[in-house]
Amino acid sequence: MKNILVGLFSIGVLTSIVAQEAADKKVQAGLVFGAGINMIKPGTKMIAKNGVGSDLTVGMNLNFSFTPTIGLNTGLEFDFESIKYKAGNTSLFYFYNDTEIYRKSEYLSSEGVYNPKGSVYALTERKMKPIYLTIPTMMIFRTKFIGYFRYFGKFGLRNSFLLTSKNYDEGYLLSDLTKTNVPNDGMIPSKRDLSLYKGSVGLSGGAEWNFSGSTCLVAELGYYYGFVDVNRGKSITGDDEKNMTNFSSFNLINFNPTGFSALPFKQNQILFKLSILF
């Protein structure tokens, strides 16, 4: 019995020492990997939800400790996303040539006369594949180490900045009366269609495992509510309307496009992240 008690006491002391090394660190840095799903909330009836998209995250994670139980999480993350929607209660069209989607200003003369060029594409479904650089700024509230583990919650912002994007469209050429599906892959949208900044407020929770020295493995699950339109949407006014690409109808007399819209929507995410911190 005495040997058992001594052994248990030794294990407890060793556990406390190892965990204390990680607990005393003021800065933790390391790699983060994540995966999740994207859900949209359309801001117009011209588009509708079409299932969920995906998100793959890789980057660098930084934790700053203000006290043993309160800190700040930040870093640099690259988000490789897919976002899906389909045409809603009206038809959607755009002019294009090869992989370029034409803006309204590219076929509207200074006198306001249309001179349409390229082919007209009738859009039925779209998958956007943007790449963002994300800087999280989240407060961390955590327990002290219980053995090799401590548990935490986070609350704050994910600040995402658009790097590039392409569209993968399903639809048909308006000139094709049979409406045969012709995919338009790798289409380059107008830079003015998309918001350069995408912000979301989120809440996450998880656990940190101190498995060697001060090295920790961190797992967390979070929900992030988007408060900025992914497409520029209703923020487009005045001269910026000339940069729109999507329209909903034609003037049947002169075949000019009408009903331009930037198709606003916001995005919510559920993300699972795995980090290795040193």
Secondary structure, 3 states (H helix, E strand, C coil): CHHHHHHHHHHHHHHHHHHHHHHCCCEEEEEEEEEEEEEEEECCCCEEECCCEEEEEEEEEEEEECCCCEEEEEEEEEEEEEEEEEECCCCEEEEEECCEECCHHHHECCCCCECCCCEEEEEEEEEEEEEEEEEEEEEEEECCCECCEEEEEEEEEEEEEEEEEEEEEEEEECCCCCCCCCCEEEEECCCCCECCEEEEEEEEEEEEEEEECCEEEEEEEEEEEECCCCECHHHCCHHHHHHCCEEEEEECCCCEEEEEECCCEEEEEEEEEEEEEC
